[in-house]
């Protein structure tokens, strides 16, 4: 009897992604046919959630997690992590609904986890072989600068800390205190990698090309960038305080 492979789940967060949700689920399952897809919809007014329910009814590999309203990407992922830990997932992959994370990179994201050589794999735009072909200079500077800033402040040796194309061992997600996670926007990506590093996870980066979304509107804003900046500083301060408390000879 063949030994079953790991149970792989993809998290696809959605808000007004009716045009993309069907094609992205089909594309994921076309590349990783043994996988399952969890669509996490934040009460999309365009009917994305209803369409996702129809997809789930037609395909047992698809499930839907409904949330009442838009509460931020971080909260959607925390809810999905909890759901998939309960479903006994072995590998959990974060992927955007808008095709900015091309599915052709899924084999390279999954290979280190399947081989047991990594606990978290980051799809990286900034390692050798990674590309962002359609961004203007300002957007490149803001994105790259954010990763450099977070890496320096938090002592993280990774080149792409703001990207959301990530593959996790579920065991690492169990080690992270999900209640402590910042539940906001893209700052969530920095914090989860930071928490995984604190938990002793083995983390690697693999190159990807980041594409522009195929349909719909971007959720990015300057508020999201400011939120990430402030969170990085808060994490550094909190970490320094924790290290001071645990230093030998410190007062109890």
Secondary structure, 3 states (H helix, E strand, C coil): CCCCCCCEEEEEEECCCHHHHHHHHHHHHHHCCCCEEEEEECCCCCCHHHHHHHHHHHCCCEEEEECCCCCCHHHHHHHHHHHHHHCCCCEEEECCCCCCECHHHHHHHHHHHHHCCCCEEEEECCCCCCECCCCCHHHHHHHHHHHHHHHHHHCCCCCCCCCCCEEEEHHHHHHCCHHHCCCCCCHHHHHHHHHHHHCCCCEEEEECEECCCCCCCCCCCHHHHHHHHHHHHHHHHHHHHHHHHHCCCCCC
